[in-house]
Amino acid sequence: MFHMSRFENYSSTSENYDLTRQPAGMELILGALACAPRPLAEQIVLDAGCGTGNYVAAIAEKVGRMECVELNPGMLAAARAKLSDYAGVRLQEGSILGLPIKSSSCDGVLVNFVLHHLEEGSDADFAATRRAIAECARVLAPGGVLVVQTCSPAQYQEAYWYAALIPAAIDRALTRYIPLQLLEESMSASGLLPGGRLVALDEVLQGDAYLDPRGPMRREWRDGDSIWAVVEEQELARAIDELERMLGDDSINAFLAEREERRREQGQATFVIGRKPMP
């Protein structure tokens, strides 16, 4: 059974991940969780594939208890260090394909930019993703809410400024992202009711570091977005050359401004919601 990311070495990137990555869409996430029958402050919420624990840290004090599952040792160690002072948080090593969580025990399940790591890009049926969704549905209590944060093709191509520099890599990465309609169908096949799609137009995943035009030149900056793990050496060299050119002729600001207009139209992420029906 496959567990680890198909393309990203998170044992390495975990060292730099938090330098540029921040939780996004928190109002949307909390709003979705609040639709569960139990009051938010009493809920048990699972972060499946919690990474370094950014979303856990942002949510833990607003809910009753957090269950956190992460397979990569580097990311899990970072999460343990970050969350050591949080009461009501339990971290476990485990896979989203076989969650070490009791059935029907969670009021909410969060899956933040995890599903594409399950795929190798050649499975049109997205079997691993479907298995993960079924596991999330299994651990939800009746009335519980699943929130999956992912990307549409238009968002990946238009809402990240550096996507224009590495279009071939973006296209390769998109083969690992389950189409939104197919994701919703997999939720329905797992017994969940559709809860709609939400988009946060005003937030960026890398915070203040996002618009650094020299960012792609530094590994620690690239470690904040897994797309760089599929960028080949020649592609990276061409991207850096293009950035150097724009920095040299002062066209970089106009380039970034044009890309920001596209981001504001698309948003960087889509939250797909499913709800487990009541008996």
C-alpha positions in Angstrom: 0.0 0.0 0.0 1.3 3.5 -1.0 1.7 6.0 1.8 4.4 8.7 1.0 4.1 11.6 -1.4 4.6 10.4 -4.9 7.0 13.2 -5.8 7.9 15.4 -2.8 10.6 14.6 -0.3 9.0 16.2 2.8 11.7 14.9 5.1 13.9 17.5 3.4 11.4 20.3 2.7 10.0 20.1 6.2 13.0 22.1 7.4 11.9 25.1 5.4 8.2 24.6 4.8 7.1 27.0 7.6 9.4 29.8 6.3 6.8 30.7 3.7 3.7 28.6 4.2 0.7 29.7 6.3 -2.9 28.4 6.8 -5.3 30.0 4.4 -9.1 30.1 4.2 -9.6 29.8 8.0 -13.0 31.6 7.9 -14.2 29.3 5.3 -13.0 26.2 7.1 -14.5 27.2 10.5 -17.7 28.2 8.8 -18.0 24.8 7.2 -17.2 23.0 10.4 -19.8 25.0 12.2 -22.4 23.3 10.1 -21.9 20.1 12.0 -24.5 19.3 14.7 -22.2 19.7 17.6 -21.1 23.2 18.7 -17.7 24.1 17.3 -16.2 24.5 20.8 -17.1 20.8 21.5 -16.1 19.2 18.2 -13.5 16.6 17.6 -11.7 17.6 14.3 -9.2 15.5 12.4 -6.5 17.0 10.3 -5.7 14.2 7.9 -2.2 14.8 6.5 -1.5 17.6 9.0 2.0 18.4 7.7 3.8 20.8 10.1 0.6 21.6 12.0 -0.1 25.1 10.7 -3.9 24.5 10.4 -4.0 22.6 13.7 -2.4 25.6 15.4 -4.9 27.9 13.9 -7.9 25.8 14.8 -7.0 23.9 18.0 -8.2 26.6 20.5 -11.5 27.0 18.7 -12.6 23.4 18.8 -12.9 20.7 21.6 -10.1 18.4 20.5 -7.9 17.9 17.4 -6.8 14.5 16.0 -3.8 14.9 13.7 -2.4 12.2 11.4 0.8 12.7 9.3 3.0 10.0 7.8 6.2 11.9 6.9 8.6 11.8 9.9 10.1 15.3 9.1 6.7 17.0 8.9 5.5 15.1 12.0 8.5 16.2 14.0 7.9 19.8 13.1 4.3 19.5 14.1 5.1 17.9 17.4 7.5 20.8 18.2 5.0 23.4 17.1 2.0 21.9 19.0 3.7 20.8 22.2 2.0 23.4 24.3 -1.5 22.9 22.8 -3.9 21.0 25.1 -6.4 18.7 23.4 -4.2 17.9 20.4 -3.1 14.3 19.6 -0.6 13.6 16.8 -0.2 10.2 15.3 2.0 8.8 12.5 -0.3 7.3 9.9 -1.6 7.4 6.4 -4.8 9.0 5.0 -5.3 5.7 3.1 -5.7 3.9 6.4 -6.4 6.4 9.2 -5.7 5.2 12.7 -9.0 6.8 13.8 -12.2 5.1 15.0 -15.1 5.0 12.7 -17.8 7.7 13.2 -15.7 9.5 15.8 -15.0 12.9 14.3 -17.3 15.9 13.8 -15.0 17.3 11.1 -12.2 16.2 8.8 -9.8 18.6 7.1 -7.7 17.6 4.1 -5.5 20.5 3.1 -3.5 20.1 -0.2 -2.9 16.4 0.5 -4.7 14.4 -2.2 -2.4 15.2 -5.1 0.5 13.6 -3.2 -1.3 10.3 -3.4 -1.3 10.1 -7.2 1.5 9.5 -9.7 -0.3 11.2 -12.6 -1.3 8.2 -14.7 -4.5 7.0 -13.0 -7.5 8.6 -14.6 -9.7 7.0 -12.0 -7.7 8.5 -9.1 -8.1 5.3 -7.1 -5.8 6.4 -4.2 -7.7 9.7 -3.8 -11.0 7.8 -3.8 -9.7 5.5 -1.1 -8.6 8.5 1.0 -12.1 10.1 0.7 -13.7 6.8 1.7 -11.4 6.8 4.8 -12.4 10.3 5.7 -16.1 9.5 5.3 -15.6 6.4 7.5 -14.3 8.4 10.5 -17.0 11.1 10.3 -19.8 11.0 12.7 -23.4 11.5 11.3 -23.8 15.1 10.4 -20.0 15.5 10.3 -18.3 17.7 7.7 -15.4 16.9 5.3 -13.4 19.9 4.0 -11.0 19.3 1.2 -8.7 22.1 0.1 -7.4 21.7 -3.4 -6.8 23.5 -6.7 -8.7 23.7 -10.0 -6.6 23.7 -13.2 -7.4 27.4 -13.7 -6.3 28.3 -10.2 -3.0 26.5 -10.6 -2.3 28.0 -14.0 -3.5 31.6 -13.3 -3.4 32.3 -9.5 0.2 31.6 -8.8 2.5 34.2 -10.4 5.4 31.8 -10.9 3.2 29.3 -12.9 3.8 31.5 -15.9 7.5 30.6 -15.6 7.1 26.8 -15.4 4.0 26.0 -17.5 5.2 22.4 -18.4 5.7 21.5 -14.7 2.2 22.9 -13.9 0.7 20.8 -16.6 2.5 17.7 -15.2 1.4 18.4 -11.7 -2.2 18.9 -12.7 -2.4 15.2 -13.7 -2.1 14.4 -10.0 -5.0 16.7 -9.0 -8.4 15.1 -9.1 -10.9 17.2 -11.1 -13.4 18.9 -8.8 -16.4 17.2 -10.2 -14.7 13.8 -9.8 -13.8 14.7 -6.2 -17.4 15.5 -5.5 -18.5 12.3 -7.2 -16.1 10.3 -5.0 -17.6 12.0 -1.9 -21.0 10.9 -3.0 -19.8 7.4 -3.7 -18.5 7.3 -0.1 -21.9 8.2 1.2 -21.5 12.0 1.7 -23.9 14.7 0.8 -22.6 17.5 -1.4 -21.9 20.7 0.5 -20.7 22.9 -2.3 -17.4 24.7 -3.2 -15.9 27.7 -1.5 -13.1 29.9 -2.8 -11.0 32.4 -0.8 -10.1 35.1 -3.3 -8.1 37.4 -1.0 -5.6 35.0 0.6 -2.3 33.6 -0.6 -0.7 30.4 0.8 2.8 31.9 1.2 1.8 35.0 3.0 4.2 38.0 2.8 6.8 35.9 1.1 4.6 35.1 -1.9 5.5 38.1 -4.1 9.2 37.9 -3.6 10.5 37.9 -7.2 13.7 36.3 -6.2 12.0 33.6 -4.2 12.3 30.9 -6.9 16.0 31.4 -6.9 16.2 30.0 -3.3 15.6 26.5 -2.3 14.1 27.4 1.1 11.5 29.5 -0.7 10.7 26.8 -3.2 10.2 24.3 -0.3 7.0 26.1 0.5 5.2 24.8 -2.7 5.5 21.2 -3.8 5.3 22.2 -7.5 9.0 22.9 -7.4 9.6 19.2 -6.7 8.4 18.4 -10.3 10.3 21.2 -12.0 13.2 19.8 -13.9 16.7 21.4 -13.7 16.5 23.0 -17.2 13.0 24.4 -16.4 14.3 25.9 -13.2 17.3 27.4 -15.0 15.0 29.0 -17.6 12.7 30.3 -15.0 15.6 31.9 -13.1 17.0 33.4 -16.3 13.6 34.9 -17.1 13.4 36.4 -13.6 16.9 37.8 -13.9 15.9 39.4 -17.2 12.8 41.0 -15.8 14.6 42.2 -12.7 17.3 43.7 -15.0 15.0 45.6 -17.3 12.5 46.6 -14.5 9.6 44.7 -16.1 9.1 42.5 -13.0 6.6 44.9 -11.3 4.3 45.0 -14.3 4.6 41.2 -14.6 3.7 40.6 -11.0 0.8 43.2 -11.1 -0.7 41.4 -14.1 -0.4 38.0 -12.4 -2.0 39.4 -9.3 -5.1 40.5 -11.3 -5.5 36.9 -12.4 -5.1 35.6 -8.8 -7.8 37.9 -7.5 -10.2 36.6 -10.1 -9.5 32.9 -9.4 -8.3 32.5 -5.9 -5.5 30.1 -5.1 -7.6 27.3 -3.6 -11.0 25.7 -3.7 -12.6 24.1 -0.6 -14.9 21.2 -1.5 -17.4 20.3 1.2 -19.1 17.0 2.0 -21.4 16.1 4.8 -22.2 12.7 6.3 -26.0 12.3 6.4 -27.9 11.9 9.7 -29.5 8.5 10.3 
